[in-house]
Amino acid sequence: MTKVELIRKLKDIKDMGYIETKKKGSRGVGNTLEILLGIPESNIAIPDIGARIEVKATRRNSNSLITLFTFNKGIWLLPQKNIVLTYGYTDTEGRKALKNTLFYNRPITQGLQIVLDENNNIVKIVDNSRNLIGSYDLYLIITKFISKLPRVLFCIADSKIINDKEYFHYQETYLLSDTNPRKFIEAFKNGLVGIDLRMHLKANGAVRNRGTAFRMKEINIKDLYENIEELL
């Protein structure tokens, strides 16, 4: 698909007005757009732009968080089981768990918070006594983001419920490109990007870790890019 063909298809979708979701739940807005565009996965090839582009869609008034990428390898400075036992809680299934999203300068009730060491370019996870629990090299995080989402087709849809069914009107679409470290650091320091901990203990006592995820509100993803081209 060329860029011209993509814009034409997006205009046709906009002109259709409200469209019934193809899938229930939070992912319906993205899945429906992908089906309408005729793409089987969450990215689309546009040769005259020179790369495959990740497709993201959101409801206009959504507060939902999306996962930008996961990054967990080698960050923990304590055994993960000890971390869950020390800082976790009992979840609804009776398991010891630590499933929280950490944002810069916002301590959580489990006693953990993020500290940014700008002199050494390190993101630290510490407890209330400033004991170091885990750490990330800031530029490894940024490199991961840039490799995962170098270009994004970002669509904003109005939504409404009719007879218990959700409908979307895809009103605005942007092509986002040119990420850089400064944009990511600004978003991180402004509390737009958070670190999502997703661990619990299994029945045998082993740790189940679904991968530490970097997440942000869908509607704020534009803040991570220098070049924002409005397609519709």
MDAnalysis code that builds the backbone (N, CA, C; Angstrom):
import MDAnalysis as mda
import numpy as np

u = mda.Universe.empty(696, n_residues=232, atom_resindex=np.repeat(np.arange(232), 3), trajectory=True)
u.add_TopologyAttr("name", ["N", "CA", "C"] * 232)
u.add_TopologyAttr("resid", np.arange(1, 233))
u.add_TopologyAttr("resname", ["MET", "THR", "LYS", "VAL", "GLU", "LEU", "ILE", "ARG", "LYS", "LEU", "LYS", "ASP", "ILE", "LYS", "ASP", "MET", "GLY", "TYR", "ILE", "GLU", "THR", "LYS", "LYS", "LYS", "GLY", "SER", "ARG", "GLY", "VAL", "GLY", "ASN", "THR", "LEU", "GLU", "ILE", "LEU", "LEU", "GLY", "ILE", "PRO", "GLU", "SER", "ASN", "ILE", "ALA", "ILE", "PRO", "ASP", "ILE", "GLY", "ALA", "ARG", "ILE", "GLU", "VAL", "LYS", "ALA", "THR", "ARG", "ARG", "ASN", "SER", "ASN", "SER", "LEU", "ILE", "THR", "LEU", "PHE", "THR", "PHE", "ASN", "LYS", "GLY", "ILE", "TRP", "LEU", "LEU", "PRO", "GLN", "LYS", "ASN", "ILE", "VAL", "LEU", "THR", "TYR", "GLY", "TYR", "THR", "ASP", "THR", "GLU", "GLY", "ARG", "LYS", "ALA", "LEU", "LYS", "ASN", "THR", "LEU", "PHE", "TYR", "ASN", "ARG", "PRO", "ILE", "THR", "GLN", "GLY", "LEU", "GLN", "ILE", "VAL", "LEU", "ASP", "GLU", "ASN", "ASN", "ASN", "ILE", "VAL", "LYS", "ILE", "VAL", "ASP", "ASN", "SER", "ARG", "ASN", "LEU", "ILE", "GLY", "SER", "TYR", "ASP", "LEU", "TYR", "LEU", "ILE", "ILE", "THR", "LYS", "PHE", "ILE", "SER", "LYS", "LEU", "PRO", "ARG", "VAL", "LEU", "PHE", "CYS", "ILE", "ALA", "ASP", "SER", "LYS", "ILE", "ILE", "ASN", "ASP", "LYS", "GLU", "TYR", "PHE", "HIS", "TYR", "GLN", "GLU", "THR", "TYR", "LEU", "LEU", "SER", "ASP", "THR", "ASN", "PRO", "ARG", "LYS", "PHE", "ILE", "GLU", "ALA", "PHE", "LYS", "ASN", "GLY", "LEU", "VAL", "GLY", "ILE", "ASP", "LEU", "ARG", "MET", "HIS", "LEU", "LYS", "ALA", "ASN", "GLY", "ALA", "VAL", "ARG", "ASN", "ARG", "GLY", "THR", "ALA", "PHE", "ARG", "MET", "LYS", "GLU", "ILE", "ASN", "ILE", "LYS", "ASP", "LEU", "TYR", "GLU", "ASN", "ILE", "GLU", "GLU", "LEU", "LEU"])
u.atoms.positions = np.array([
    [0.837, -1.192, 0.000],
    [0.000, 0.000, 0.000],
    [0.880, 1.253, 0.000],
    [0.612, 2.199, -0.896],
    [1.355, 3.447, -0.918],
    [0.723, 4.441, 0.059],
    [1.431, 5.526, 0.295],
    [0.913, 6.551, 1.197],
    [-0.383, 7.158, 0.656],
    [-0.423, 7.392, -0.655],
    [-1.634, 7.950, -1.276],
    [-2.805, 6.987, -1.110],
    [-2.556, 5.698, -1.319],
    [-3.615, 4.694, -1.153],
    [-4.080, 4.621, 0.294],
    [-3.137, 4.737, 1.232],
    [-3.486, 4.716, 2.645],
    [-4.387, 5.890, 3.002],
    [-4.026, 7.079, 2.563],
    [-4.835, 8.270, 2.866],
    [-6.231, 8.145, 2.257],
    [-6.308, 7.618, 1.045],
    [-7.611, 7.422, 0.406],
    [-8.464, 6.440, 1.206],
    [-7.839, 5.359, 1.666],
    [-8.585, 4.365, 2.435],
    [-9.037, 4.951, 3.770],
    [-8.185, 5.721, 4.420],
    [-8.555, 6.352, 5.689],
    [-9.710, 7.332, 5.494],
    [-9.702, 8.076, 4.379],
    [-10.805, 8.997, 4.095],
    [-12.103, 8.232, 3.887],
    [-12.019, 7.100, 3.182],
    [-13.226, 6.283, 2.978],
    [-13.785, 5.796, 4.323],
    [-12.878, 5.390, 5.216],
    [-13.307, 4.915, 6.538],
    [-13.961, 6.056, 7.323],
    [-13.377, 7.243, 7.257],
    [-13.966, 8.397, 7.940],
    [-15.350, 8.707, 7.389],
    [-15.493, 8.640, 6.070],
    [-16.778, 8.960, 5.438],
    [-17.867, 7.943, 5.754],
    [-17.480, 6.761, 6.252],
    [-18.474, 5.747, 6.631],
    [-19.221, 6.131, 7.899],
    [-18.720, 7.109, 8.637],
    [-19.367, 7.506, 9.888],
    [-19.123, 6.476, 10.982],
    [-20.088, 6.314, 11.863],
    [-19.940, 5.384, 12.981],
    [-20.046, 3.946, 12.494],
    [-19.066, 3.139, 12.901],
    [-18.964, 1.743, 12.471],
    [-19.012, 0.843, 13.698],
    [-19.809, -0.198, 13.643],
    [-19.908, -1.115, 14.783],
    [-18.579, -1.831, 14.997],
    [-18.169, -1.939, 16.255],
    [-16.909, -2.592, 16.571],
    [-16.891, -4.036, 16.093],
    [-15.743, -4.461, 15.652],
    [-15.570, -5.840, 15.195],
    [-15.146, -6.753, 16.337],
    [-14.790, -6.144, 17.468],
    [-14.361, -6.925, 18.624],
    [-14.713, -6.167, 19.888],
    [-15.306, -6.851, 20.855],
    [-15.686, -6.218, 22.105],
    [-14.454, -5.943, 22.960],
    [-14.594, -4.979, 23.858],
    [-13.533, -4.713, 24.813],
    [-12.642, -3.562, 24.407],
    [-11.606, -3.353, 25.217],
    [-10.741, -2.188, 25.047],
    [-9.984, -2.190, 23.717],
    [-9.705, -3.369, 23.185],
    [-8.922, -3.453, 21.951],
    [-9.772, -3.304, 20.700],
    [-11.073, -3.131, 20.882],
    [-11.975, -3.062, 19.736],
    [-11.653, -1.922, 18.781],
    [-11.251, -0.775, 19.324],
    [-11.002, 0.385, 18.472],
    [-9.827, 0.140, 17.528],
    [-8.798, -0.541, 18.006],
    [-7.658, -0.852, 17.149],
    [-7.933, -1.999, 16.200],
    [-8.547, -3.065, 16.715],
    [-8.852, -4.220, 15.874],
    [-9.792, -3.857, 14.729],
    [-10.780, -3.026, 15.027],
    [-11.743, -2.630, 13.989],
    [-11.039, -1.840, 12.889],
    [-10.154, -0.927, 13.266],
    [-9.424, -0.149, 12.266],
    [-8.554, -1.055, 11.404],
    [-7.860, -2.006, 12.023],
    [-7.005, -2.914, 11.269],
    [-7.818, -3.711, 10.251],
    [-9.000, -4.172, 10.669],
    [-9.863, -4.934, 9.751],
    [-10.307, -4.051, 8.597],
    [-10.686, -2.805, 8.890],
    [-11.137, -1.884, 7.846],
    [-10.009, -1.544, 6.875],
    [-8.784, -1.481, 7.388],
    [-7.628, -1.214, 6.527],
    [-7.190, -2.447, 5.752],
    [-7.683, -3.623, 6.188],
    [-7.331, -4.857, 5.506],
    [-5.958, -5.378, 5.830],
    [-5.500, -5.123, 7.063],
    [-4.179, -5.614, 7.468],
    [-4.346, -6.681, 8.551],
    [-3.583, -7.775, 8.461],
    [-3.755, -8.889, 9.391],
    [-3.082, -8.681, 10.731],
    [-2.118, -7.746, 10.826],
    [-1.379, -7.545, 12.057],
    [-1.459, -6.076, 12.445],
    [-0.703, -5.701, 13.489],
    [-0.767, -4.330, 13.982],
    [0.239, -3.415, 13.297],
    [0.719, -3.800, 12.107],
    [1.572, -2.886, 11.364],
    [1.268, -2.990, 9.880],
    [1.672, -1.974, 9.140],
    [1.323, -1.876, 7.727],
    [2.560, -1.445, 6.945],
    [2.762, -2.030, 5.761],
    [3.919, -1.687, 4.937],
    [3.559, -0.552, 3.987],
    [4.357, 0.530, 4.012],
    [4.155, 1.657, 3.109],
    [5.493, 1.913, 2.422],
    [5.706, 1.335, 1.239],
    [7.020, 1.387, 0.598],
    [7.547, 2.798, 0.375],
    [6.686, 3.759, 0.002],
    [7.199, 5.087, -0.323],
    [7.535, 5.899, 0.926],
    [7.227, 5.364, 2.113],
    [7.713, 5.957, 3.357],
    [8.972, 5.224, 3.801],
    [9.098, 3.975, 3.358],
    [10.356, 3.262, 3.552],
    [10.397, 2.304, 4.716],
    [9.261, 1.962, 5.279],
    [9.295, 1.056, 6.428],
    [7.894, 0.555, 6.747],
    [7.864, -0.431, 7.617],
    [6.586, -0.858, 8.176],
    [6.231, 0.083, 9.322],
    [4.940, 0.329, 9.478],
    [4.463, 1.311, 10.441],
    [3.481, 0.650, 11.394],
    [3.692, 0.851, 12.676],
    [2.797, 0.324, 13.694],
    [1.487, 1.108, 13.667],
    [0.367, 0.392, 13.752],
    [-0.953, 1.029, 13.758],
    [-1.475, 1.080, 15.180],
    [-1.822, 2.289, 15.643],
    [-2.403, 2.475, 16.965],
    [-3.679, 3.301, 16.822],
    [-4.717, 2.935, 17.560],
    [-5.962, 3.698, 17.563],
    [-6.453, 3.840, 18.991],
    [-7.124, 4.946, 19.259],
    [-7.631, 5.189, 20.603],
    [-8.970, 5.901, 20.550],
    [-9.762, 5.727, 21.579],
    [-10.978, 6.514, 21.755],
    [-10.568, 7.912, 22.199],
    [-11.282, 8.919, 21.742],
    [-10.877, 10.300, 21.984],
    [-10.724, 10.622, 23.468],
    [-11.619, 10.132, 24.297],
    [-11.602, 10.471, 25.723],
    [-11.043, 9.343, 26.587],
    [-10.237, 8.480, 25.981],
    [-9.735, 7.317, 26.701],
    [-8.651, 7.688, 27.706],
    [-8.698, 7.029, 28.869],
    [-7.617, 7.115, 29.845],
    [-6.820, 5.813, 29.903],
    [-7.058, 4.941, 28.944],
    [-6.414, 3.633, 28.947],
    [-4.911, 3.767, 28.690],
    [-4.154, 2.852, 29.298],
    [-2.719, 2.792, 29.067],
    [-2.414, 1.759, 27.991],
    [-1.472, 2.073, 27.132],
    [-0.990, 1.104, 26.156],
    [0.452, 0.749, 26.482],
    [0.845, -0.448, 26.111],
    [2.221, -0.878, 26.311],
    [3.063, -0.443, 25.124],
    [4.098, 0.338, 25.388],
    [5.024, 0.748, 24.340],
    [5.995, -0.390, 24.019],
    [6.535, -1.010, 25.083],
    [7.454, -2.138, 24.930],
    [7.672, -2.742, 26.309],
    [8.224, -3.941, 26.346],
    [8.598, -4.585, 27.612],
    [10.114, -4.696, 27.669],
    [10.626, -4.564, 28.880],
    [12.082, -4.592, 29.060],
    [12.349, -5.036, 30.493],
    [12.859, -6.231, 30.648],
    [12.984, -6.787, 31.995],
    [14.355, -7.391, 32.286],
    [15.125, -7.659, 31.255],
    [16.344, -8.449, 31.400],
    [17.373, -7.767, 32.300],
    [17.713, -8.430, 33.388],
    [18.824, -8.011, 34.216],
    [18.637, -6.750, 35.019],
    [17.402, -6.295, 35.207],
    [17.228, -5.019, 35.905],
    [17.124, -5.189, 37.420],
    [16.712, -6.386, 37.882],
    [16.437, -6.553, 39.312],
    [17.721, -6.834, 40.086],
    [17.873, -6.132, 41.206],
    [19.067, -6.282, 42.031],
    [18.813, -7.180, 43.233],
    [17.574, -7.610, 43.408],
    [17.194, -8.587, 44.432],
    [16.473, -9.737, 43.755],
    [16.456, -10.930, 44.363],
    [15.654, -12.027, 43.793],
    [14.200, -11.590, 43.646],
    [13.618, -11.893, 42.503],
    [12.253, -11.434, 42.245],
    [11.260, -11.981, 43.273],
    [11.473, -13.189, 43.751],
    [10.576, -13.741, 44.763],
    [10.615, -12.894, 46.031],
    [11.795, -12.471, 46.427],
    [11.928, -11.612, 47.609],
    [11.214, -10.274, 47.409],
    [11.295, -9.749, 46.195],
    [10.636, -8.479, 45.898],
    [9.116, -8.616, 46.052],
    [8.555, -9.687, 45.505],
    [7.106, -9.898, 45.604],
    [6.692, -10.102, 47.057],
    [7.458, -10.909, 47.801],
    [7.127, -11.186, 49.197],
    [7.237, -9.924, 50.059],
    [8.218, -9.082, 49.764],
    [8.458, -7.893, 50.587],
    [7.511, -6.751, 50.253],
    [7.249, -6.534, 48.969],
    [6.510, -5.343, 48.561],
    [5.135, -5.664, 47.950],
    [4.841, -6.934, 47.812],
    [3.592, -7.303, 47.154],
    [2.390, -7.296, 48.073],
    [1.280, -7.744, 47.544],
    [-0.003, -7.800, 48.247],
    [-0.711, -9.079, 47.808],
    [-1.811, -9.399, 48.448],
    [-2.597, -10.569, 48.059],
    [-3.640, -10.140, 47.036],
    [-3.581, -10.745, 45.859],
    [-4.518, -10.335, 44.801],
    [-5.855, -11.063, 44.943],
    [-6.762, -10.846, 43.992],
    [-8.115, -11.394, 44.072],
    [-8.144, -12.914, 43.947],
    [-7.045, -13.496, 43.473],
    [-6.962, -14.953, 43.356],
    [-6.204, -15.563, 44.520],
    [-5.920, -14.756, 45.543],
    [-5.252, -15.260, 46.732],
    [-3.760, -15.452, 46.589],
    [-3.179, -14.894, 45.538],
    [-1.748, -15.027, 45.297],
    [-1.020, -13.795, 45.806],
    [0.239, -13.968, 46.165],
    [1.083, -12.829, 46.466],
    [1.497, -12.214, 45.129],
    [1.229, -10.913, 44.978],
    [1.438, -10.290, 43.677],
    [2.005, -8.881, 43.826],
    [2.646, -8.426, 42.780],
    [3.113, -7.053, 42.682],
    [2.790, -6.590, 41.262],
    [1.621, -5.999, 41.141],
    [1.138, -5.542, 39.831],
    [0.722, -4.085, 39.980],
    [1.654, -3.201, 39.727],
    [1.440, -1.771, 39.897],
    [2.161, -1.008, 38.793],
    [1.644, 0.162, 38.470],
    [2.322, 1.039, 37.522],
    [2.989, 2.177, 38.284],
    [4.290, 2.318, 38.092],
    [5.069, 3.358, 38.754],
    [5.288, 4.534, 37.804],
    [5.037, 5.741, 38.308],
    [5.330, 6.952, 37.553],
    [6.330, 7.789, 38.333],
    [7.122, 8.546, 37.627],
    [8.140, 9.388, 38.237],
    [7.510, 10.360, 39.238],
    [8.108, 10.408, 40.445],
    [7.660, 11.307, 41.519],
    [6.266, 10.973, 42.060],
    [5.837, 9.708, 41.892],
    [4.544, 9.295, 42.447],
    [4.715, 7.964, 43.186],
    [5.111, 7.993, 44.469],
    [5.252, 6.751, 45.235],
    [3.911, 6.012, 45.313],
    [3.980, 4.678, 45.312],
    [2.761, 3.871, 45.446],
    [2.645, 3.342, 46.869],
    [1.468, 2.835, 47.205],
    [1.211, 2.383, 48.576],
    [2.083, 1.200, 48.966],
    [2.609, 0.450, 47.996],
    [3.494, -0.673, 48.297],
    [4.897, -0.208, 48.688],
    [5.123, 1.095, 48.699],
    [6.402, 1.624, 49.166],
    [7.485, 1.672, 48.117],
    [7.109, 1.667, 46.842],
    [8.097, 1.740, 45.771],
    [7.912, 3.033, 44.978],
    [8.999, 3.505, 44.406],
    [8.936, 4.710, 43.579],
    [10.096, 4.713, 42.596],
    [10.006, 5.621, 41.619],
    [11.040, 5.782, 40.606],
    [11.900, 6.991, 40.943],
    [13.203, 6.829, 40.838],
    [14.156, 7.925, 40.986],
    [14.963, 7.999, 39.705],
    [15.135, 9.204, 39.182],
    [15.897, 9.391, 37.949],
    [17.258, 9.989, 38.273],
    [18.308, 9.226, 37.987],
    [19.683, 9.691, 38.172],
    [20.163, 10.229, 36.828],
    [19.991, 11.535, 36.631],
    [20.311, 12.126, 35.330],
    [21.813, 12.227, 35.095],
    [22.601, 12.304, 36.163],
    [24.056, 12.383, 35.989],
    [24.618, 11.115, 35.366],
    [24.031, 9.967, 35.757],
    [24.518, 8.682, 35.246],
    [23.552, 8.032, 34.260],
    [22.470, 8.743, 33.928],
    [21.475, 8.244, 32.964],
    [20.911, 6.889, 33.388],
    [20.467, 6.825, 34.653],
    [19.927, 5.586, 35.202],
    [18.536, 5.857, 35.785],
    [17.611, 4.970, 35.500],
    [16.288, 4.989, 36.125],
    [16.298, 3.942, 37.235],
    [16.016, 4.373, 38.460],
    [16.079, 3.473, 39.604],
    [14.686, 3.214, 40.172],
    [14.470, 1.978, 40.609],
    [13.282, 1.638, 41.401],
    [13.759, 1.434, 42.834],
    [13.260, 2.265, 43.749],
    [13.700, 2.214, 45.139],
    [12.485, 2.105, 46.057],
    [12.728, 1.710, 47.316],
    [11.645, 1.714, 48.291],
    [11.707, 3.006, 49.104],
    [10.825, 3.122, 50.083],
    [10.735, 4.366, 50.854],
    [12.002, 4.682, 51.638],
    [12.817, 3.653, 51.884],
    [14.090, 3.864, 52.592],
    [15.246, 4.078, 51.621],
    [14.895, 4.245, 50.337],
    [15.868, 4.442, 49.262],
    [16.746, 3.224, 49.018],
    [16.287, 2.045, 49.441],
    [16.979, 0.812, 49.069],
    [16.748, 0.560, 47.587],
    [17.814, 0.226, 46.867],
    [17.720, 0.032, 45.433],
    [17.181, -1.361, 45.117],
    [16.072, -1.407, 44.382],
    [15.418, -2.675, 44.036],
    [15.777, -3.103, 42.613],
    [15.813, -2.144, 41.720],
    [16.130, -2.436, 40.326],
    [16.573, -1.169, 39.624],
    [17.233, -1.313, 38.465],
    [17.677, -0.127, 37.741],
    [17.742, -0.400, 36.242],
    [17.530, 0.657, 35.463],
    [17.597, 0.613, 34.005],
    [18.611, 1.632, 33.522],
    [19.344, 1.280, 32.504],
    [20.124, 2.258, 31.769],
    [19.143, 3.046, 30.896],
    [19.068, 4.350, 31.107],
    [18.070, 5.163, 30.424],
    [18.181, 5.067, 28.917],
    [19.401, 5.013, 28.409],
    [19.555, 4.993, 26.957],
    [19.263, 3.626, 26.350],
    [19.368, 2.571, 27.146],
    [18.893, 1.272, 26.663],
    [17.382, 1.269, 26.524],
    [16.694, 1.935, 27.471],
    [15.242, 2.064, 27.386],
    [14.863, 2.817, 26.110],
    [15.528, 3.926, 25.875],
    [15.212, 4.756, 24.713],
    [15.494, 4.010, 23.413],
    [16.607, 3.272, 23.375],
    [16.932, 2.487, 22.184],
    [15.859, 1.439, 21.913],
    [15.372, 0.821, 22.975],
    [14.304, -0.166, 22.834],
    [13.052, 0.469, 22.250],
    [12.697, 1.649, 22.758],
    [11.516, 2.344, 22.261],
    [11.669, 2.705, 20.789],
    [12.812, 3.277, 20.444],
    [13.016, 3.708, 19.067],
    [12.977, 2.523, 18.102],
    [13.524, 1.382, 18.505],
    [13.514, 0.202, 17.636],
    [12.128, -0.413, 17.533],
    [11.327, -0.283, 18.591],
    [9.996, -0.884, 18.615],
    [8.977, -0.040, 17.873],
    [9.027, 1.282, 18.053],
    [8.002, 2.152, 17.482],
    [8.633, 3.349, 16.752],
    [9.415, 3.093, 15.705],
    [10.040, 4.228, 15.000],
    [9.028, 5.095, 14.262],
    [7.945, 4.479, 13.768],
    [6.884, 5.200, 13.052],
    [5.538, 4.619, 13.471],
    [4.562, 5.488, 13.663],
    [3.241, 5.046, 14.104],
    [2.158, 5.738, 13.288],
    [1.191, 4.961, 12.823],
    [-0.044, 5.504, 12.272],
    [-1.026, 5.581, 13.429],
    [-1.358, 6.797, 13.837],
    [-2.130, 7.009, 15.061],
    [-3.484, 7.615, 14.721],
    [-4.545, 6.891, 15.079],
    [-5.900, 7.319, 14.736],
    [-6.714, 7.558, 16.007],
    [-7.444, 8.674, 16.028],
    [-8.312, 9.022, 17.152],
    [-9.763, 8.882, 16.696],
    [-10.538, 8.108, 17.462],
    [-11.924, 7.833, 17.088],
    [-12.890, 8.332, 18.161],
    [-14.006, 8.900, 17.714],
    [-15.128, 9.136, 18.623],
    [-15.846, 7.807, 18.802],
    [-16.446, 7.595, 19.966],
    [-17.159, 6.336, 20.203],
    [-18.505, 6.612, 20.858],
    [-19.441, 5.719, 20.641],
    [-20.737, 5.798, 21.301],
    [-21.321, 4.400, 21.419],
    [-22.226, 4.248, 22.363],
    [-22.888, 2.962, 22.608],
    [-24.324, 3.054, 22.105],
    [-24.700, 2.083, 21.280],
    [-26.077, 1.975, 20.786],
    [-26.546, 0.554, 21.039],
    [-27.600, 0.415, 21.853],
    [-28.141, -0.922, 22.169],
    [-27.043, -1.869, 22.654],
    [-26.220, -1.361, 23.590],
    [-25.147, -2.144, 24.216],
    [-24.027, -2.534, 23.256],
    [-23.985, -1.908, 22.096],
    [-22.899, -2.168, 21.156],
    [-22.125, -0.869, 20.924],
    [-20.791, -0.998, 20.819],
    [-19.961, 0.185, 20.641],
    [-19.719, 0.455, 19.158],
    [-19.739, 1.747, 18.831],
    [-19.506, 2.185, 17.456],
    [-18.391, 3.227, 17.446],
    [-17.588, 3.218, 16.375],
    [-16.467, 4.135, 16.259],
    [-16.589, 4.982, 15.000],
    [-16.220, 6.242, 15.136],
    [-16.071, 7.129, 13.977],
    [-14.622, 7.600, 13.972],
    [-13.847, 7.121, 13.013],
    [-12.416, 7.411, 12.950],
    [-12.221, 8.789, 12.306],
    [-11.968, 9.785, 13.177],
    [-12.004, 11.178, 12.758],
    [-10.650, 11.772, 12.396],
    [-9.612, 11.438, 13.158],
    [-8.299, 12.053, 12.969],
    [-7.232, 10.966, 12.827],
    [-6.312, 11.178, 11.909],
    [-5.213, 10.227, 11.761],
    [-3.912, 10.989, 11.529],
    [-2.867, 10.541, 12.217],
    [-1.561, 11.195, 12.132],
    [-0.492, 10.145, 11.828],
    [0.534, 10.574, 11.135],
    [1.718, 9.749, 10.938],
    [2.806, 10.316, 11.837],
    [3.238, 9.520, 12.809],
    [4.220, 9.960, 13.798],
    [5.582, 9.363, 13.460],
    [6.615, 10.198, 13.480],
    [7.964, 9.703, 13.179],
    [8.990, 10.601, 13.863],
    [10.246, 10.193, 13.768],
    [11.377, 10.929, 14.339],
    [11.295, 10.995, 15.863],
    [11.483, 9.849, 16.475],
    [11.600, 9.809, 17.928],
    [13.006, 10.242, 18.320],
    [13.150, 10.713, 19.544],
    [14.499, 11.022, 20.016],
    [14.546, 10.935, 21.531],
    [15.744, 10.803, 22.099],
    [15.873, 10.640, 23.548],
    [15.253, 11.778, 24.344],
    [15.382, 13.005, 23.869],
    [14.870, 14.144, 24.627],
    [13.363, 14.063, 24.825],
    [12.645, 13.699, 23.753],
    [11.192, 13.585, 23.849],
    [10.793, 12.523, 24.860],
    [11.491, 11.387, 24.831],
    [11.141, 10.305, 25.746],
    [11.430, 10.707, 27.184],
    [12.577, 11.327, 27.432],
    [12.937, 11.735, 28.789],
    [11.942, 12.764, 29.319],
    [11.538, 13.714, 28.480],
    [10.553, 14.712, 28.888],
    [9.242, 14.047, 29.295],
    [8.792, 13.100, 28.483],
    [7.541, 12.406, 28.789],
    [7.651, 11.596, 30.073],
    [8.811, 10.991, 30.274],
    [9.034, 10.194, 31.486],
    [9.012, 11.095, 32.719],
    [9.718, 12.227, 32.657],
    [9.797, 13.130, 33.796],
    [8.459, 13.821, 34.074],
    [7.635, 13.975, 33.045],
    [6.324, 14.603, 33.215],
    [5.244, 13.607, 33.634],
    [5.649, 12.369, 33.913],
    [4.700, 11.370, 34.377],
    [3.784, 10.825, 33.300],
    [4.170, 10.956, 32.029],
    [3.357, 10.429, 30.942],
    [3.683, 8.968, 30.646],
    [4.935, 8.580, 30.881],
    [5.369, 7.191, 30.681],
    [5.599, 6.551, 32.045],
    [5.022, 5.379, 32.250],
    [5.174, 4.670, 33.517],
    [5.765, 3.285, 33.333],
    [6.240, 2.715, 34.440],
    [6.803, 1.360, 34.448],
    [5.803, 0.444, 35.134],
    [5.344, -0.560, 34.416],
    [4.295, -1.460, 34.883],
    [4.924, -2.762, 35.388],
    [4.815, -3.018, 36.700],
    [5.319, -4.261, 37.288],
    [4.229, -5.318, 37.208],
    [4.576, -6.531, 36.759],
    [3.548, -7.558, 36.497],
    [4.039, -8.922, 36.984],
    [4.168, -9.049, 38.313],
    [4.698, -10.281, 38.897],
    [3.727, -10.865, 39.911],
    [3.720, -12.183, 40.020],
    [3.023, -12.846, 41.127],
    [3.700, -14.190, 41.396],
    [3.378, -14.758, 42.553],
    [3.916, -16.076, 42.900],
    [2.929, -17.160, 42.494],
    [3.445, -18.184, 41.827],
    [2.615, -19.332, 41.457],
    [2.430, -20.245, 42.667],
    [1.590, -21.258, 42.527],
    [1.275, -22.170, 43.639],
    [2.521, -22.873, 44.160],
    [3.491, -23.113, 43.286],
    [4.718, -23.802, 43.706],
    [5.768, -22.847, 44.282],
    [5.412, -21.572, 44.406],
    [6.325, -20.584, 44.969],
    [7.218, -19.897, 43.968],
    [7.198, -20.347, 42.715],
    [8.017, -19.711, 41.683],
    [7.379, -18.395, 41.238],
    [8.201, -17.512, 40.709],
    [7.716, -16.213, 40.264],
    [7.235, -16.290, 38.820],
    [6.061, -15.744, 38.584],
    [5.569, -15.556, 37.212],
    [5.688, -14.071, 36.902],
    [6.578, -13.735, 35.979],
    [6.802, -12.345, 35.597],
    [6.449, -12.190, 34.123],
    [5.428, -11.394, 33.850],
    [4.973, -11.205, 32.470],
    [5.792, -10.154, 31.728],
    [6.856, -9.689, 32.353],
    [7.705, -8.689, 31.711],
    [7.353, -7.295, 32.165],
    [8.343, -6.554, 32.606],
    [8.117, -5.182, 33.032],
    [7.845, -4.330, 31.792],
    [6.722, -3.625, 31.809],
    [6.273, -2.900, 30.621],
    [6.355, -1.392, 30.825],
    [6.745, -0.696, 29.770],
    [6.692, 0.761, 29.770],
    [5.394, 1.167, 29.077],
    [4.570, 1.947, 29.811],
    [3.220, 2.225, 29.339],
    [2.911, 3.713, 29.435],
    [1.934, 4.139, 28.634],
    [1.464, 5.517, 28.715],
    [0.020, 5.578, 28.207],
    [-0.665, 6.673, 28.496],
    [-2.016, 6.855, 27.971],
    [-1.946, 6.923, 26.449],
    [-2.892, 6.244, 25.816],
    [-2.916, 6.193, 24.353],
    [-2.889, 7.592, 23.739],
    [-3.679, 8.484, 24.300],
    [-3.868, 9.802, 23.697],
    [-2.587, 10.631, 23.734],
    [-1.624, 10.256, 24.594],
    [-0.388, 11.048, 24.745],
    [0.764, 10.583, 23.870],
    [0.543, 9.567, 23.062],
    [1.664, 8.992, 22.320],
    [2.297, 10.004, 21.367],
    [1.526, 10.983, 20.921],
    [2.086, 11.997, 20.019],
    [3.242, 12.765, 20.655],
    [3.243, 12.839, 21.990],
    [4.288, 13.600, 22.691],
    [5.669, 12.970, 22.567],
    [5.753, 11.767, 22.030],
    [7.035, 11.077, 21.916],
    [7.718, 11.301, 20.564],
    [7.095, 12.070, 19.685],
    [7.615, 12.205, 18.323],
    [7.831, 13.669, 17.939],
    [8.866, 13.893, 17.132],
    [9.164, 15.220, 16.613],
    [8.273, 15.571, 15.428],
    [8.092, 14.605, 14.538],
    [7.360, 14.852, 13.297],
    [5.945, 14.284, 13.407],
    [4.955, 15.166, 13.396],
    [3.553, 14.768, 13.498],
    [2.846, 15.263, 12.234],
    [2.581, 14.352, 11.316],
    [1.946, 14.705, 10.038],
    [0.474, 14.322, 10.080],
    [-0.385, 15.295, 9.928],
    [-1.838, 15.027, 9.943],
    [-2.261, 14.521, 8.586],
    [-2.754, 13.280, 8.540],
    [-3.189, 12.678, 7.280],
    [-4.655, 12.974, 7.010],
    [-5.456, 13.082, 8.079],
    [-6.873, 13.436, 7.951],
    [-7.202, 14.491, 8.998],
])
